[in-house]
Amino acid sequence: MGQLYAIGEVLIDFIPLQKGRPLKDVVSFERAAGGAPANVAAAVSKFGGKASMLTKLGVDSFGDYLLEQLEAAGVNTDHVKRTKEANTGLAFVSLREDGERDFSFYRNPSADLLLSPNEVDPAIFSSNDILHFCSVDLVDSPMKQAHLKAIEAVKDKGGLVSFDPNVRLPLWDSAEKCKETIQAFLPIAHIVKISDEELEFVTGILDMEEAIASLFTGDVKVVIYTRGKDGAELYVSPDTKYVGSGFSVNVQDTTGAGDAFVGGFLYQLLEKGAVQDNLTDIIHAHGQEILRFANASGAMTTMGKGAIPALPSRAMIENLIKTNLTRG
């Protein structure tokens, strides 16, 4: 079984203790380890796979805490660097009554953006591995170049590359720069996960089917279109898809739900031995099963607060699936 390598930000999410208030009116918060790539790595590890994080943390108490949390989640931190040049990133989150979020980020820059290409060792990757990344750390920085080096190295070995744009516009100088960067990285991924809220922005196309079809560019073999509580659609071509329904749960906080979904999806691919040459065949053979596990992973994560702290075990996910199938 291969390994999941996640590259990008690891940060502290400060989660409000009060729902339904704008961020300016929140009185108290509790900290939780977060950052989309880190959440995905923790999910894969929690579900029973192997995962490593490629990033940089500040030499500060928050960096110490995040390192401890990654290790507690079972994520390999051998490739996590430390620096005194910048602090560990922070994100303050405001929760609406429905569990949806608003973010305020503190990084100018944060330590993760200082990971340089020469700190990425191509020798660590193998043909059975998957590299996952998002767009938050693709702003102009050493980390952007580190992404390019890691992507090239994994692809040269025959491994898979997964991209979740995970749009966070407040972190960009302009919406157009964010869109241009995402569009530049899309063709070099094999797997693209995109949400219903992001599809039109990323593609510039209003029609959903036409927009999804446009994502099959360059090396893209699989597109996952997520629709929150309504489930997801898994495309292996513009005309071939698998549909997975959502799960009805008591939502407390949607932070990290999309990352848990991706973690569940990639864990299933790792377990089934997916590589560049057989990815499409595996989806054809197990698409519905993979999608069901991913949807359950995301749903169960919304039942707790924070991202990494709320991740369920594989047994919990399988129990939710079994219960849902029995009721159905």
C-alpha positions as YAML, in Angstrom:
chain: A
units: angstrom
residues:
- id: 1
  name: MET
  ca: [0.00, 0.00, 0.00]
- id: 2
  name: GLY
  ca: [1.36, 3.38, -1.00]
- id: 3
  name: GLN
  ca: [1.52, 6.53, 1.05]
- id: 4
  name: LEU
  ca: [-0.30, 9.86, 0.96]
- id: 5
  name: TYR
  ca: [1.96, 12.90, 0.87]
- id: 6
  name: ALA
  ca: [0.19, 16.19, 1.55]
- id: 7
  name: ILE
  ca: [1.97, 19.45, 0.81]
- id: 8
  name: GLY
  ca: [0.86, 22.87, 1.99]
- id: 9
  name: GLU
  ca: [-0.40, 24.66, 5.06]
- id: 10
  name: VAL
  ca: [-0.72, 23.38, 8.60]
- id: 11
  name: LEU
  ca: [-2.24, 26.00, 10.86]
- id: 12
  name: ILE
  ca: [-4.29, 26.66, 13.98]
- id: 13
  name: ASP
  ca: [-8.04, 27.01, 13.49]
- id: 14
  name: PHE
  ca: [-9.56, 29.11, 16.27]
- id: 15
  name: ILE
  ca: [-13.15, 27.82, 16.45]
- id: 16
  name: PRO
  ca: [-15.76, 30.08, 18.11]
- id: 17
  name: LEU
  ca: [-17.60, 28.82, 21.16]
- id: 18
  name: GLN
  ca: [-20.68, 30.73, 19.97]
- id: 19
  name: LYS
  ca: [-22.52, 29.99, 16.73]
- id: 20
  name: GLY
  ca: [-24.46, 32.44, 14.64]
- id: 21
  name: ARG
  ca: [-22.27, 35.49, 15.33]
- id: 22
  name: PRO
  ca: [-20.08, 37.46, 12.92]
- id: 23
  name: LEU
  ca: [-16.41, 37.11, 13.68]
- id: 24
  name: LYS
  ca: [-16.19, 40.59, 15.20]
- id: 25
  name: ASP
  ca: [-18.75, 39.61, 17.85]
- id: 26
  name: VAL
  ca: [-17.26, 36.26, 18.90]
- id: 27
  name: VAL
  ca: [-16.06, 36.44, 22.50]
- id: 28
  name: SER
  ca: [-14.16, 33.17, 22.92]
- id: 29
  name: PHE
  ca: [-12.51, 30.50, 20.78]
- id: 30
  name: GLU
  ca: [-10.99, 27.07, 21.15]
- id: 31
  name: ARG
  ca: [-7.96, 26.04, 19.13]
- id: 32
  name: ALA
  ca: [-7.85, 23.09, 16.76]
- id: 33
  name: ALA
  ca: [-5.19, 21.80, 14.40]
- id: 34
  name: GLY
  ca: [-6.12, 22.48, 10.79]
- id: 35
  name: GLY
  ca: [-5.05, 23.38, 7.28]
- id: 36
  name: ALA
  ca: [-6.68, 21.52, 4.39]
- id: 37
  name: PRO
  ca: [-3.69, 19.37, 3.29]
- id: 38
  name: ALA
  ca: [-2.97, 18.47, 6.93]
- id: 39
  name: ASN
  ca: [-6.60, 17.51, 7.44]
- id: 40
  name: VAL
  ca: [-6.43, 15.16, 4.45]
- id: 41
  name: ALA
  ca: [-3.22, 13.57, 5.71]
- id: 42
  name: ALA
  ca: [-4.72, 13.09, 9.18]
- id: 43
  name: ALA
  ca: [-7.86, 11.54, 7.66]
- id: 44
  name: VAL
  ca: [-5.89, 9.01, 5.63]
- id: 45
  name: SER
  ca: [-3.88, 8.09, 8.71]
- id: 46
  name: LYS
  ca: [-6.96, 7.88, 10.93]
- id: 47
  name: PHE
  ca: [-8.67, 5.56, 8.43]
- id: 48
  name: GLY
  ca: [-5.71, 3.17, 8.48]
- id: 49
  name: GLY
  ca: [-3.36, 4.40, 5.76]
- id: 50
  name: LYS
  ca: [0.10, 5.96, 5.80]
- id: 51
  name: ALA
  ca: [0.42, 9.72, 5.44]
- id: 52
  name: SER
  ca: [3.25, 12.26, 5.55]
- id: 53
  name: MET
  ca: [3.17, 16.05, 5.66]
- id: 54
  name: LEU
  ca: [5.44, 18.33, 3.63]
- id: 55
  name: THR
  ca: [5.39, 21.80, 5.16]
- id: 56
  name: LYS
  ca: [7.18, 24.27, 7.42]
- id: 57
  name: LEU
  ca: [6.18, 25.47, 10.90]
- id: 58
  name: GLY
  ca: [7.40, 28.35, 12.99]
- id: 59
  name: VAL
  ca: [9.70, 27.80, 15.94]
- id: 60
  name: ASP
  ca: [6.90, 28.79, 18.31]
- id: 61
  name: SER
  ca: [4.35, 27.25, 20.64]
- id: 62
  name: PHE
  ca: [1.71, 26.92, 17.93]
- id: 63
  name: GLY
  ca: [4.20, 25.05, 15.76]
- id: 64
  name: ASP
  ca: [4.98, 22.73, 18.67]
- id: 65
  name: TYR
  ca: [1.27, 22.10, 19.16]
- id: 66
  name: LEU
  ca: [0.65, 21.33, 15.49]
- id: 67
  name: LEU
  ca: [3.58, 18.94, 15.35]
- id: 68
  name: GLU
  ca: [2.17, 17.10, 18.37]
- id: 69
  name: GLN
  ca: [-1.31, 16.96, 16.84]
- id: 70
  name: LEU
  ca: [-0.05, 15.61, 13.51]
- id: 71
  name: GLU
  ca: [1.94, 12.92, 15.28]
- id: 72
  name: ALA
  ca: [-1.02, 12.08, 17.53]
- id: 73
  name: ALA
  ca: [-3.12, 11.61, 14.37]
- id: 74
  name: GLY
  ca: [-0.50, 9.19, 13.05]
- id: 75
  name: VAL
  ca: [0.89, 11.53, 10.37]
- id: 76
  name: ASN
  ca: [4.62, 11.18, 9.63]
- id: 77
  name: THR
  ca: [6.33, 14.51, 10.39]
- id: 78
  name: ASP
  ca: [9.85, 13.62, 9.25]
- id: 79
  name: HIS
  ca: [9.52, 16.08, 6.36]
- id: 80
  name: VAL
  ca: [8.13, 18.99, 8.40]
- id: 81
  name: LYS
  ca: [10.70, 21.79, 8.61]
- id: 82
  name: ARG
  ca: [10.91, 24.54, 11.24]
- id: 83
  name: THR
  ca: [11.90, 28.21, 10.86]
- id: 84
  name: LYS
  ca: [12.47, 31.33, 12.95]
- id: 85
  name: GLU
  ca: [11.85, 33.57, 9.95]
- id: 86
  name: ALA
  ca: [8.05, 33.52, 10.28]
- id: 87
  name: ASN
  ca: [5.33, 32.42, 12.67]
- id: 88
  name: THR
  ca: [2.98, 29.47, 12.35]
- id: 89
  name: GLY
  ca: [-0.20, 30.39, 10.48]
- id: 90
  name: LEU
  ca: [-3.48, 31.12, 12.27]
- id: 91
  name: ALA
  ca: [-7.09, 31.15, 11.06]
- id: 92
  name: PHE
  ca: [-10.04, 32.50, 13.02]
- id: 93
  name: VAL
  ca: [-13.34, 30.93, 12.07]
- id: 94
  name: SER
  ca: [-16.88, 32.23, 12.53]
- id: 95
  name: LEU
  ca: [-19.66, 29.61, 12.52]
- id: 96
  name: ARG
  ca: [-23.17, 30.33, 11.31]
- id: 97
  name: GLU
  ca: [-26.13, 28.47, 12.82]
- id: 98
  name: ASP
  ca: [-26.03, 25.92, 9.98]
- id: 99
  name: GLY
  ca: [-22.36, 25.14, 10.73]
- id: 100
  name: GLU
  ca: [-20.99, 26.96, 7.66]
- id: 101
  name: ARG
  ca: [-17.94, 29.19, 8.12]
- id: 102
  name: ASP
  ca: [-16.25, 32.50, 7.52]
- id: 103
  name: PHE
  ca: [-12.45, 32.80, 7.84]
- id: 104
  name: SER
  ca: [-9.92, 35.42, 8.85]
- id: 105
  name: PHE
  ca: [-6.30, 34.37, 8.22]
- id: 106
  name: TYR
  ca: [-3.11, 35.64, 9.87]
- id: 107
  name: ARG
  ca: [-0.01, 35.16, 7.70]
- id: 108
  name: ASN
  ca: [2.30, 37.76, 6.19]
- id: 109
  name: PRO
  ca: [3.87, 35.38, 5.44]
- id: 110
  name: SER
  ca: [3.32, 32.36, 7.66]
- id: 111
  name: ALA
  ca: [6.02, 29.73, 8.07]
- id: 112
  name: ASP
  ca: [4.46, 27.26, 5.61]
- id: 113
  name: LEU
  ca: [4.99, 29.67, 2.70]
- id: 114
  name: LEU
  ca: [8.75, 29.52, 3.30]
- id: 115
  name: LEU
  ca: [9.20, 25.83, 2.42]
- id: 116
  name: SER
  ca: [11.65, 25.94, -0.48]
- id: 117
  name: PRO
  ca: [12.08, 23.55, -3.42]
- id: 118
  name: ASN
  ca: [15.50, 22.41, -2.18]
- id: 119
  name: GLU
  ca: [13.77, 21.16, 0.98]
- id: 120
  name: VAL
  ca: [11.70, 18.69, -1.07]
- id: 121
  name: ASP
  ca: [13.53, 15.40, -1.63]
- id: 122
  name: PRO
  ca: [12.30, 13.59, -4.79]
- id: 123
  name: ALA
  ca: [13.74, 10.31, -3.49]
- id: 124
  name: ILE
  ca: [11.01, 9.96, -0.85]
- id: 125
  name: PHE
  ca: [8.27, 9.26, -3.42]
- id: 126
  name: SER
  ca: [7.36, 5.93, -5.06]
- id: 127
  name: SER
  ca: [5.01, 4.76, -7.81]
- id: 128
  name: ASN
  ca: [2.32, 3.73, -5.30]
- id: 129
  name: ASP
  ca: [2.12, 7.13, -3.60]
- id: 130
  name: ILE
  ca: [-0.36, 9.98, -3.97]
- id: 131
  name: LEU
  ca: [0.55, 13.65, -3.59]
- id: 132
  name: HIS
  ca: [-2.31, 15.92, -2.52]
- id: 133
  name: PHE
  ca: [-2.32, 19.72, -2.58]
- id: 134
  name: CYS
  ca: [-4.72, 22.69, -2.43]
- id: 135
  name: SER
  ca: [-4.56, 26.30, -3.63]
- id: 136
  name: VAL
  ca: [-4.05, 28.19, -0.36]
- id: 137
  name: ASP
  ca: [-0.25, 27.84, -0.53]
- id: 138
  name: LEU
  ca: [0.03, 28.50, -4.26]
- id: 139
  name: VAL
  ca: [0.45, 32.25, -3.78]
- id: 140
  name: ASP
  ca: [3.79, 33.55, -5.05]
- id: 141
  name: SER
  ca: [6.26, 32.17, -2.53]
- id: 142
  name: PRO
  ca: [8.96, 29.50, -2.15]
- id: 143
  name: MET
  ca: [6.16, 27.07, -1.25]
- id: 144
  name: LYS
  ca: [4.60, 27.44, -4.70]
- id: 145
  name: GLN
  ca: [7.86, 26.32, -6.27]
- id: 146
  name: ALA
  ca: [8.12, 23.49, -3.74]
- id: 147
  name: HIS
  ca: [4.72, 22.29, -4.96]
- id: 148
  name: LEU
  ca: [5.94, 22.19, -8.56]
- id: 149
  name: LYS
  ca: [9.02, 20.20, -7.61]
- id: 150
  name: ALA
  ca: [7.00, 17.67, -5.56]
- id: 151
  name: ILE
  ca: [4.39, 17.26, -8.30]
- id: 152
  name: GLU
  ca: [7.04, 16.62, -10.94]
- id: 153
  name: ALA
  ca: [8.84, 14.12, -8.69]
- id: 154
  name: VAL
  ca: [5.71, 12.09, -7.92]
- id: 155
  name: LYS
  ca: [4.62, 12.00, -11.55]
- id: 156
  name: ASP
  ca: [8.10, 10.90, -12.66]
- id: 157
  name: LYS
  ca: [7.81, 7.93, -10.27]
- id: 158
  name: GLY
  ca: [4.39, 6.94, -11.67]
- id: 159
  name: GLY
  ca: [2.43, 8.13, -8.63]
- id: 160
  name: LEU
  ca: [-0.81, 10.09, -8.59]
- id: 161
  name: VAL
  ca: [-1.41, 13.79, -8.01]
- id: 162
  name: SER
  ca: [-4.61, 15.06, -6.38]
- id: 163
  name: PHE
  ca: [-5.73, 18.71, -6.39]
- id: 164
  name: ASP
  ca: [-8.52, 20.33, -4.34]
- id: 165
  name: PRO
  ca: [-8.63, 24.05, -5.24]
- id: 166
  name: ASN
  ca: [-10.27, 24.79, -1.85]
- id: 167
  name: VAL
  ca: [-10.75, 28.46, -2.78]
- id: 168
  name: ARG
  ca: [-10.02, 31.00, -0.02]
- id: 169
  name: LEU
  ca: [-10.20, 34.41, -1.73]
- id: 170
  name: PRO
  ca: [-9.19, 36.52, 1.33]
- id: 171
  name: LEU
  ca: [-5.68, 35.05, 1.02]
- id: 172
  name: TRP
  ca: [-5.15, 36.35, -2.52]
- id: 173
  name: ASP
  ca: [-4.32, 39.79, -3.87]
- id: 174
  name: SER
  ca: [-7.22, 39.40, -6.29]
- id: 175
  name: ALA
  ca: [-9.85, 36.87, -7.29]
- id: 176
  name: GLU
  ca: [-8.42, 36.85, -10.81]
- id: 177
  name: LYS
  ca: [-4.93, 35.88, -9.57]
- id: 178
  name: CYS
  ca: [-6.45, 33.03, -7.56]
- id: 179
  name: LYS
  ca: [-8.40, 31.80, -10.58]
- id: 180
  name: GLU
  ca: [-5.40, 32.04, -12.93]
- id: 181
  name: THR
  ca: [-3.21, 30.07, -10.53]
- id: 182
  name: ILE
  ca: [-5.77, 27.31, -10.02]
- id: 183
  name: GLN
  ca: [-6.26, 27.02, -13.78]
- id: 184
  name: ALA
  ca: [-2.49, 26.74, -14.26]
- id: 185
  name: PHE
  ca: [-2.22, 23.85, -11.78]
- id: 186
  name: LEU
  ca: [-5.34, 21.93, -12.87]
- id: 187
  name: PRO
  ca: [-3.80, 20.26, -15.96]
- id: 188
  name: ILE
  ca: [-0.88, 18.79, -13.97]
- id: 189
  name: ALA
  ca: [-3.13, 16.86, -11.57]
- id: 190
  name: HIS
  ca: [-4.67, 13.44, -12.20]
- id: 191
  name: ILE
  ca: [-7.53, 13.87, -9.72]
- id: 192
  name: VAL
  ca: [-9.46, 17.12, -9.23]
- id: 193
  name: LYS
  ca: [-11.98, 17.66, -6.44]
- id: 194
  name: ILE
  ca: [-14.20, 20.70, -6.77]
- id: 195
  name: SER
  ca: [-17.28, 21.88, -4.87]
- id: 196
  name: ASP
  ca: [-20.54, 23.23, -6.23]
- id: 197
  name: GLU
  ca: [-19.59, 26.63, -4.76]
- id: 198
  name: GLU
  ca: [-16.27, 26.70, -6.64]
- id: 199
  name: LEU
  ca: [-17.08, 25.24, -10.05]
- id: 200
  name: GLU
  ca: [-18.28, 28.40, -11.82]
- id: 201
  name: PHE
  ca: [-15.53, 30.54, -10.28]
- id: 202
  name: VAL
  ca: [-12.73, 28.17, -11.29]
- id: 203
  name: THR
  ca: [-13.97, 27.40, -14.80]
- id: 204
  name: GLY
  ca: [-15.78, 30.62, -15.69]
- id: 205
  name: ILE
  ca: [-18.60, 28.46, -17.10]
- id: 206
  name: LEU
  ca: [-22.19, 28.71, -15.82]
- id: 207
  name: ASP
  ca: [-23.50, 25.39, -17.17]
- id: 208
  name: MET
  ca: [-22.56, 22.65, -14.70]
- id: 209
  name: GLU
  ca: [-22.00, 19.81, -17.17]
- id: 210
  name: GLU
  ca: [-20.01, 22.01, -19.53]
- id: 211
  name: ALA
  ca: [-17.93, 23.31, -16.61]
- id: 212
  name: ILE
  ca: [-17.09, 19.79, -15.39]
- id: 213
  name: ALA
  ca: [-16.19, 18.70, -18.91]
- id: 214
  name: SER
  ca: [-13.74, 21.61, -19.14]
- id: 215
  name: LEU
  ca: [-11.84, 20.23, -16.13]
- id: 216
  name: PHE
  ca: [-10.75, 17.19, -18.16]
- id: 217
  name: THR
  ca: [-7.65, 18.91, -19.41]
- id: 218
  name: GLY
  ca: [-3.99, 17.90, -19.47]
- id: 219
  name: ASP
  ca: [-3.38, 14.92, -17.18]
- id: 220
  name: VAL
  ca: [-6.78, 15.01, -15.42]
- id: 221
  name: LYS
  ca: [-8.37, 11.54, -15.34]
- id: 222
  name: VAL
  ca: [-10.92, 11.91, -12.53]
- id: 223
  name: VAL
  ca: [-13.13, 14.81, -11.39]
- id: 224
  name: ILE
  ca: [-15.02, 14.73, -8.10]
- id: 225
  name: TYR
  ca: [-17.88, 17.23, -7.86]
- id: 226
  name: THR
  ca: [-19.07, 17.66, -4.27]
- id: 227
  name: ARG
  ca: [-22.44, 19.09, -3.25]
- id: 228
  name: GLY
  ca: [-22.19, 19.28, 0.52]
- id: 229
  name: LYS
  ca: [-24.95, 17.42, 2.35]
- id: 230
  name: ASP
  ca: [-26.38, 16.35, -1.01]
- id: 231
  name: GLY
  ca: [-23.44, 14.04, -1.75]
- id: 232
  name: ALA
  ca: [-21.06, 13.97, -4.68]
- id: 233
  name: GLU
  ca: [-20.58, 12.89, -8.29]
- id: 234
  name: LEU
  ca: [-17.49, 11.06, -9.48]
- id: 235
  name: TYR
  ca: [-16.57, 11.54, -13.14]
- id: 236
  name: VAL
  ca: [-14.12, 9.42, -15.14]
- id: 237
  name: SER
  ca: [-15.07, 11.30, -18.30]
- id: 238
  name: PRO
  ca: [-17.50, 14.12, -19.06]
- id: 239
  name: ASP
  ca: [-20.11, 11.46, -19.94]
- id: 240
  name: THR
  ca: [-19.39, 8.78, -17.32]
- id: 241
  name: LYS
  ca: [-20.10, 9.34, -13.65]
- id: 242
  name: TYR
  ca: [-20.99, 7.66, -10.37]
- id: 243
  name: VAL
  ca: [-23.43, 9.37, -8.01]
- id: 244
  name: GLY
  ca: [-23.22, 9.16, -4.23]
- id: 245
  name: SER
  ca: [-25.90, 10.46, -1.86]
- id: 246
  name: GLY
  ca: [-25.09, 12.36, 1.31]
- id: 247
  name: PHE
  ca: [-25.70, 11.08, 4.84]
- id: 248
  name: SER
  ca: [-28.12, 12.69, 7.29]
- id: 249
  name: VAL
  ca: [-26.24, 13.62, 10.48]
- id: 250
  name: ASN
  ca: [-26.40, 16.20, 13.27]
- id: 251
  name: VAL
  ca: [-24.11, 18.94, 11.94]
- id: 252
  name: GLN
  ca: [-22.03, 20.84, 14.50]
- id: 253
  name: ASP
  ca: [-19.23, 22.28, 12.36]
- id: 254
  name: THR
  ca: [-18.47, 21.82, 8.66]
- id: 255
  name: THR
  ca: [-14.76, 22.70, 9.10]
- id: 256
  name: GLY
  ca: [-12.70, 19.95, 7.51]
- id: 257
  name: ALA
  ca: [-15.66, 18.01, 6.10]
- id: 258
  name: GLY
  ca: [-14.47, 18.42, 2.51]
- id: 259
  name: ASP
  ca: [-10.96, 17.42, 3.55]
- id: 260
  name: ALA
  ca: [-12.27, 14.31, 5.32]
- id: 261
  name: PHE
  ca: [-14.17, 13.48, 2.12]
- id: 262
  name: VAL
  ca: [-10.95, 13.77, 0.11]
- id: 263
  name: GLY
  ca: [-9.07, 11.77, 2.74]
- id: 264
  name: GLY
  ca: [-11.65, 9.01, 2.53]
- id: 265
  name: PHE
  ca: [-11.48, 9.02, -1.26]
- id: 266
  name: LEU
  ca: [-7.68, 8.93, -1.44]
- id: 267
  name: TYR
  ca: [-7.45, 6.32, 1.31]
- id: 268
  name: GLN
  ca: [-9.65, 4.04, -0.77]
- id: 269
  name: LEU
  ca: [-7.42, 4.57, -3.81]
- id: 270
  name: LEU
  ca: [-4.30, 3.79, -1.79]
- id: 271
  name: GLU
  ca: [-5.90, 0.66, -0.37]
- id: 272
  name: LYS
  ca: [-6.82, -0.51, -3.85]
- id: 273
  name: GLY
  ca: [-3.33, 0.14, -5.25]
- id: 274
  name: ALA
  ca: [-4.19, 2.98, -7.61]
- id: 275
  name: VAL
  ca: [-1.39, 4.34, -9.81]
- id: 276
  name: GLN
  ca: [-1.36, 6.36, -13.02]
- id: 277
  name: ASP
  ca: [-1.87, 3.34, -15.26]
- id: 278
  name: ASN
  ca: [-4.84, 1.75, -13.46]
- id: 279
  name: LEU
  ca: [-6.67, 4.72, -11.89]
- id: 280
  name: THR
  ca: [-9.57, 4.72, -14.35]
- id: 281
  name: ASP
  ca: [-9.99, 0.93, -14.15]
- id: 282
  name: ILE
  ca: [-10.18, 1.08, -10.34]
- id: 283
  name: ILE
  ca: [-12.81, 3.80, -10.46]
- id: 284
  name: HIS
  ca: [-14.88, 1.77, -12.93]
- id: 285
  name: ALA
  ca: [-14.65, -1.29, -10.67]
- id: 286
  name: HIS
  ca: [-15.16, 0.39, -7.29]
- id: 287
  name: GLY
  ca: [-16.50, 3.90, -7.96]
- id: 288
  name: GLN
  ca: [-19.73, 3.58, -5.99]
- id: 289
  name: GLU
  ca: [-17.97, 1.98, -3.00]
- id: 290
  name: ILE
  ca: [-15.22, 4.61, -2.96]
- id: 291
  name: LEU
  ca: [-17.74, 7.44, -3.20]
- id: 292
  name: ARG
  ca: [-19.88, 6.02, -0.40]
- id: 293
  name: PHE
  ca: [-16.88, 5.80, 1.95]
- id: 294
  name: ALA
  ca: [-15.81, 9.37, 1.08]
- id: 295
  name: ASN
  ca: [-19.30, 10.78, 1.64]
- id: 296
  name: ALA
  ca: [-19.59, 9.03, 5.00]
- id: 297
  name: SER
  ca: [-16.14, 10.33, 5.99]
- id: 298
  name: GLY
  ca: [-17.16, 13.91, 5.31]
- id: 299
  name: ALA
  ca: [-20.56, 13.59, 6.98]
- id: 300
  name: MET
  ca: [-19.22, 12.14, 10.22]
- id: 301
  name: THR
  ca: [-16.60, 14.88, 10.53]
- id: 302
  name: THR
  ca: [-19.34, 17.54, 10.67]
- id: 303
  name: MET
  ca: [-20.64, 15.98, 13.89]
- id: 304
  name: GLY
  ca: [-17.67, 17.32, 15.89]
- id: 305
  name: LYS
  ca: [-15.82, 20.64, 16.17]
- id: 306
  name: GLY
  ca: [-12.66, 21.42, 14.26]
- id: 307
  name: ALA
  ca: [-11.13, 19.33, 11.52]
- id: 308
  name: ILE
  ca: [-8.51, 16.88, 12.79]
- id: 309
  name: PRO
  ca: [-10.13, 16.50, 16.24]
- id: 310
  name: ALA
  ca: [-13.47, 15.58, 14.65]
- id: 311
  name: LEU
  ca: [-12.16, 12.90, 12.27]
- id: 312
  name: PRO
  ca: [-13.94, 9.56, 12.75]
- id: 313
  name: SER
  ca: [-12.33, 6.14, 12.73]
- id: 314
  name: ARG
  ca: [-12.74, 3.74, 9.82]
- id: 315
  name: ALA
  ca: [-14.98, 1.56, 12.00]
- id: 316
  name: MET
  ca: [-17.29, 4.52, 12.68]
- id: 317
  name: ILE
  ca: [-17.52, 5.29, 8.96]
- id: 318
  name: GLU
  ca: [-18.29, 1.68, 8.08]
- id: 319
  name: ASN
  ca: [-20.95, 1.57, 10.80]
- id: 320
  name: LEU
  ca: [-22.64, 4.69, 9.38]
- id: 321
  name: ILE
  ca: [-22.60, 3.14, 5.90]
- id: 322
  name: LYS
  ca: [-24.01, -0.14, 7.20]
- id: 323
  name: THR
  ca: [-26.75, 1.62, 9.16]
- id: 324
  name: ASN
  ca: [-27.67, 3.77, 6.18]
- id: 325
  name: LEU
  ca: [-27.82, 0.76, 3.83]
- id: 326
  name: THR
  ca: [-29.97, -1.15, 6.33]
- id: 327
  name: ARG
  ca: [-32.43, 1.74, 6.62]
- id: 328
  name: GLY
  ca: [-32.44, 2.10, 2.86]
...
